Amino acid sequence: MEEKYICFNLSEEQFAIPLLAVKEVIKLQEVTPVPQMPHHIVGIFNLRGQVITVMDLRKKLNLPTAQTSETAIMILNFGKNVLGVVVDSVNFVQTVRENEMQERPMTLAGAASQSVVSVFRKDEKLILVLDIAKALSVEELMQMGMAA
């Protein structure tokens, strides 16, 4: 069995999420800040009539942030809701066979340790597979109106 992943950069690291979770990728938009949100929730914006909450995944994972011409927002299907996630760049789509996927290293610490669910190798580089839902706490999901 195999699955497709969209691979992207956050700071110097490569990450991936299942391609089926991604609705679309758009260039970085102007975002309206929302008071009293966690520091990594940068605000909201309107995409074709739908208000979308935007999270900067770099801030959530305590990685350096820098805006470039490749900085993008991945629009993710998040249950019945949609979430925008700021990434440094979107690189490629990779098909990964089940036997190529490995469990996440036990040595991961900090914010990444909860959200990284597995890893796979592309050329000589390890790519960390994220579970966006695990990157967000229950309180954050409730604040964004996304709790089940």
Stockholm file with secondary structure:
# STOCKHOLM 1.0

chainA/1-148         MEEKYICFNLSEEQFAIPLLAVKEVIKLQEVTPVPQMPHHIVGIFNLRGQVITVMDLRKKLNLPTAQTSETAIMILNFGKNVLGVVVDSVNFVQTVRENEMQERPMTLAGAASQSVVSVFRKDEKLILVLDIAKALSVEELMQMGMAA
#=GR chainA/1-148 SS CEEEEEEEEETTEEEEEEGGGEEEEEECCCCBCCTTCCTTEEEEEEETTEEEEEEEHHHHTTCCCCCCTTCEEEEEEETTEEEEEEESEEEEEEEEEGGGCEECCTTCCTHHHHHEEEEEEETTEEEEEECHHHHSCHHHHHHTTCCC
#=GC SS_cons         CEEEEEEEEETTEEEEEEGGGEEEEEECCCCBCCTTCCTTEEEEEEETTEEEEEEEHHHHTTCCCCCCTTCEEEEEEETTEEEEEEESEEEEEEEEEGGGCEECCTTCCTHHHHHEEEEEEETTEEEEEECHHHHSCHHHHHHTTCCC
//
